[in-house]
């Protein structure tokens, strides 16, 4: 089985429309569109899993650069998702101190 990345399509494309783009080339196991977690709106890319590698190669060759709703599709083999580094946020890990690394200095009131 081969997983294919499909990008740069219209935000209005449905999973059924995505599936129908690939159906002429062979059997499709799944077709999914990435959506925004907050709005549920399409992010303009998705993935198609095809059961036969040879058919998947033909589909990628035929559909890469193809016009879809005025946009040139980007179609290639999906790469495994790389794990993101944990933690995130913050300002470089300086836990509430000043930029010299020490604890915060208490300030005198300005009156």
C-alpha positions, -999 to 999 in steps of 0.1 A, spaced: 0 0 0 12 35 -8 1 67 9 0 98 -13 1 134 -3 -22 157 -23 -18 194 -18 -29 228 -32 -64 219 -39 -95 241 -33 -107 245 2 -141 234 -10 -130 200 -22 -147 171 -5 -133 137 4 -155 121 -23 -142 145 -49 -106 137 -38 -114 100 -41 -129 104 -75 -97 121 -88 -78 89 -80 -104 62 -88 -95 60 -126 -60 48 -116 -69 19 -93 -83 8 -59 -84 33 -31 -83 23 5 -89 58 19 -91 95 11 -89 120 38 -87 158 39 -68 177 66 -90 201 85 -84 229 108 -89 217 144 -108 249 155 -130 257 125 -133 223 108 -125 239 75 -102 222 49 -65 231 50 -61 226 13 -43 192 14 -50 156 22 -39 120 17 -50 91 -4 -40 55 3 -39 32 -27 -36 -6 -23 -14 -11 -54 20 6 -55 22 5 -93 -13 21 -97 -3 47 -71 29 56 -91 7 61 -122 -17 83 -103 11 105 -89 27 109 -123 -6 118 -140 -21 141 -113 10 161 -102 6 196 -116 -29 189 -129 -53 218 -128 -80 215 -102 -103 245 -98 -76 268 -111 -49 254 -89 -20 231 -99 -21 200 -76 10 189 -58 9 151 -57 37 129 -43 45 101 -20 36 110 16 66 111 40 62 97 75 53 124 100 83 135 120 77 137 158 76 173 170 98 184 198 78 185 231 73 214 254 69 245 233 59 279 244 79 300 268 108 322 262 138 300 259 134 282 292 145 311 314 121 304 343 110 338 355 144 353 360 161 383 343 182 378 312 213 374 333 201 341 347 196 351 383 164 356 403 143 388 397 155 418 416 128 434 437 122 471 427 116 500 450 83 519 444 86 550 423 71 577 446 
